[in-house]
């Protein structure tokens, strides 16, 4: 099947009026011209690789769209699957949290987290896109370690990140601001919020933390999984994580941390919403500032996959790297960070995971392909009866 008359975003160049031939789910041929027998005429729209999202928190919203409004997990997975396909995501790592003391309640309980992971793996072959599991291990919650270890040994996990949300460091280094924020978000008194935060700070002194952390790291390495740190706030923190074997620095909160991560050869990952908005929700490092300094290698959906396309074009506009390298942040760079070599580029032999994008005042995804098959279309590029072509 030929896809013709597209503006192809190749790894190192843009080709206008180009065509891609798909055979057995892979890219078999690329031409810098239109072809007569194309099944789909792109009308000059961009054709990009499908987005590889290494950190998406959205499953929690699908199974609990409002506090205490819990939906069936399988239903939530299928609904998220459709939305991700519509946003151009063709490989998605669901970032599920192992945090027994989480303020999110039951949606991040060990029981719910385990059920979500098992559901993703059980439904994987029936879903539109390639779903994988990113386990977020909150190192202060040592009670979660045994459950995570069981799932690691069972081969249910595809990536692990080490998170530490203890107030006073990382994302919440300003304790006073965090107390005020918690008080407002949860409609509780300043005194109650302070007491809750004090309890979380006390948890960090548990002597089991380091032992359990090393066990999780060892199991992750045993199974060949990519290992990430989270909210690194200093060069020293990056060095400590690097020494553990981390290869990805997720959401570095300071320029110094991002600089050290790049110096150590780590992948740096930040949110597409941060890049689109130009600032962090928590007042931490801006993804645009990091990118401008050459310190950003990968973007992820974080909490809003719709941000991928506009974030890519904004990054391309403000940087000198151009569109191919901005696209790579959501595609090949992310894939390689996760150890995936079969996707992320429009090049011969790669999986035909592709996204058709139309630019304008609002950039829009017109179609998404996984292995050369339509998994999403808004009807713009073809009549409906051709969806099975």
N, C-alpha and C positions, 0 to 999 in steps of 0.2 A: 504494500500500500504506500502510495506517495502522498506526502503532505507538501503542497506546492505554494509558491508565491508568498513566502513568509520572510520576515526580517529575522534571520537566524542569529541568536546570541551564542557564538562559539567560544571556546575557552580563551582565545586571544584576539578575537575580531568580531565585527558585526558584518553580516552578509545580507544585503538587501535583495529581495526577489529570489531567495534561495529555496531549495527543496530538500526534503529528507525522505528516504525510503525506509520503511519498517518491514522487517521480516522476522517471523518467529519471536516477536516481542522485543527485538533489539534493533538498533540503528544499523542498517546495512550499507547505506550509501548517502552521501551528501553532495549536492550540486549547488553551484553559485548562480543558478538560473532556474526559471520556472520550467515545469515539465507538462507535456500535453495530457498525460493520463493521470494527473493528480486526482485523488479521491476527494480531497478538500482543498479549496483555494483560500489561502489565508488572507488575501486582500491586503498584503503588506503588513499585517499585524506581527508583533514580536512572537517568536517561538523560543522559549527558554527551557532549560532542564526543570523537571519537577523539584519542588522545594523539599529539602531534607531537614526536618525539624527535630533538633536534639533535646528540646526542653519545652514541652507544652503542658500547662496546668489545667487544660480545659475540661478534662474528664470529670473533675470534681463538680463543675457547674452543671454538667449533664445529669449526674446522678443526684445532685442536691441543688436545684436551681434557686431555692430559697431556704433559709434556715428551717429545719424540721420538715421540709418538703422533699422526702426521699423517693426517688424513682427506681425502677428495676435496673440493675446494673447492665444486663444485656441490652436493654432498650437504650440506655445512655451511650453505650459503646457504638451501637449502630447509628444513633443520631449524630454523634461526634464524627463518625466516619464520613457521613454525607457532607457535613460542614467543611471538614478538612479538604475533601476532594474539590469542593467549590472554591476553596481558597488556594488551590494549586499545590497543596501539600501531598506528596506521593509516598513519602516515608516519614512516619511520625513516631517519636519516642514519647510515650505518655509518662510524664514526670509525676509519679505517685510517691506519697510521703510516708515514711516510717517514723511517725512522731506521736508517741503515746500520750504526750502532754499537750497536744496541739490545741490552739484556740479554735480550730475549725470543727472540733467535736467529732461526731461519729464518722463523718466523711473521710477523716484521716485516722480512724481507728485501725488497729492491726487487722481486725476481722474484715472491715470494708476494703482496706488496701489489698489484702491477700485475695479477696474475691474479685476485685477489679483486675488484678494481674492474671489470675487464673482464667477470668472471662476473656481477656484480650487474647491469650494464647489459645483458648478453646475455639474462639470465633475467627481466628486469624485468616483461615482459608476462605471464609465467606464474606470478607470485608472488601470494600472498594480499593483501599490503599494498603500499603504495607505498614502494619502497626507493630511496634516493639515497646519494650518496657524499660524505662529509666527509673531506677530505684533511688530515691532521695533518703539517705540515711542520716537522721539527726543524731549526731554522735553523743549528745547528752542523754538520750533516751535508750539506755542500755537494755531495757526490757524488750526492745524491738529487735535486738540483734539475732536472737534465736530464730525468729520467724523469717528474717531476711536470709539467714544462713541456710535454712531449709529450702527456700525458693531458689537461692543461688545453686545449691547442689542439684536441684531438680531441673536446672536449665531454663527456668522461667524468667530470668532477668537478662537484659541485653546491654545495660550500662548502669554504672553506679556513680552517684555523686555524694560527697561528704559534706554535710551541712552543719553549721553551728550558729543558731540564731540566739545565742546567749546575749542579752542586752549588755551594752558597754563595749562591743566590738562588732566587726563586720557590718552588716546592713543597719544595725541598731546601735551605732557607736555613741549617739547622743541620747543618754538615758532620760534626761528631762523631757526632750521632745517625744520620746517613745512613750513615756508615762502619759503625757497629754493626749497623744494620738490614740492610745489604747482606751483611755477614759472616754474620749469622744466616740470612737467606733463602737464600743460595747455598752455605752450609756451607763457607766459605772463611775463611782467617785474616784478622785485622784488618789485617795488613801488606799482604796481597794486595788486600783491598778498598780500602785507602787508595791503593795504586798505581793501581788501575783508576779511581778517582775523580780522582786527579791527572791522569791522561791525558785524562779528559773535560773537566777545567778548562782544560787546555792547548789543547784544540780550539777554545775560545771566542776565541782570539787570531788565528785564521785570517783574513787580510785579505779573503778572498773572501766572507765571510759577508754583509757589508752589500750587496755587489753582487748576490749571488744573491737575497737577501731582497727587494730592490727589484724585481728581475725577476719574482719570484713574485707580489708585490703588484700590479704593473702588469698581469700576465696575468689575475689574478683580477678586477681592475676591468674589464678589456677584455671579459670574458665575463659581467659583471654579477653576480658571485657575492658572497654575504655573506662578510665577512672577520672572523675572530675572533682575539683574543689569548688567551693561556693562562697561568694561574697568575700573574696580575699581583700583585706583592707591595708596591707602593708607588704613591702618587699620581703620581710622576714616571714610572714605568713605564707607567701608563695614558695619560699625556699623550703619551709617545713612540709608543705604539700608535695612539692617536687621530690623531696627525699623519700616520701611515702610511695611514690610511683605515679602520681597524678600526671596526666597528659593534657588536661583541659582545665583552664581557669574560667569558671562560669561567673558572670556578673561581677568582675572586679570593681570595687567601690571607690578606688582612688587611682590616680594616674601612676603613682609609684608602684602599685601592685601590678597594673597592666604592663608597665615597662619591664618589671622583673620577669613577668610571665613570658613576654616575648624574648627577653634575653636568655631565658632558660629553654627556649624552643617549644613552649606550650602553645596550644591553641587558645585564643581568647574569645569567649562567647558572651554576647550581650543581647538584649531584647530588641526585636524589630519595633515594638511600640516606643521604646526609648529613642531609637533612631528617628522614627517618624515625628515624635513630639519634640525631639531635640533636648530632652531632659529626662532624668530619672524621677520616678514617683517619690522616691525616698530622699531626694536631694543629693544623691551620690553621683558618680562619674557619668557624664553624658556620653552616649554611644557615638555621637557626632564628633565630640572632642577627641575621643579615643581613636576614631577612624582617621580624623585629620592628622593625628600624630603618628599614624601608621601602626597603631597598637590594637586594631580590631581585625580578627580573622573570620569570625562567624557570627551570624545573627540567628536567633531562634524566635518562635512565636511567643514564648513566655505565656502570656494570658490572652493574646489576641492575634490569631493567625491571619486575619484580614490585613494586618499591618505589613506583611511581607512585601507585597508589590510596591506600595507607595514608599516604604522605607528603602527599598533597593534603588528606586529612581532618585530619592533624595540623597542617598549616599553617593550615587554617581554624579549628581549635580554639584555637590559641595567639595568633592574630592577630585584629584587629578588622575585617579586610576581608571576612570571610564566605566561604562556599563558592564563589560564582561567580568571585571574583577568585583564589581558590586554584586552582580548575580552570583558569582562564585561563593560569596559569603553565605548565601542561603542554599547552596547546592553542593558543588564539589568540595569546598573547604569543610562543610559540615559532614559530608559523607566520609571524607578521609579521616576526620577527627574521630569518627565512630568506627573506623577500620573497614569501611565499605569501599570497595574499588570498582564495583560494577555499575555505578550510577553517578549522577551529578554533572555530567557533561553531554553536550551534543557532539559526539564523536563516534566513529565506527566501532561497533562491538559493545557499546554501552547500552544499558536497558533503555527502552523507548518510553521513559517516564518524562512527559513533556507538558508544558503549559503554554497556551495561546493567550497573549495579553494585548489588549487594545488600549492605547494611551489617549489621554484627553484631560479635561479638567479633573476628572476622577478616573484613574487607571482601573480597567476592569478585566477580569479573567473571563474569557469567552469559552474555553474548553480545557479540560485536563485529561491527559492520557496516562495510563499505567500499563506498562508492557505493550504499548501500541494500541490499547483498547480505551475507548471512551469511558471514563468514570464520572465525568461531569461535562455538561454542555448547556449553555443558555439558549441554544437554537440558532445562534448567529451564523455559525460557520457551515451549517449543513442542514438539510431537511431531516426530520426525526427518523424517517425510514432508513437512513444511511448510518445510524448509530452502530449497527452491527457489522458494518463493512470491514 
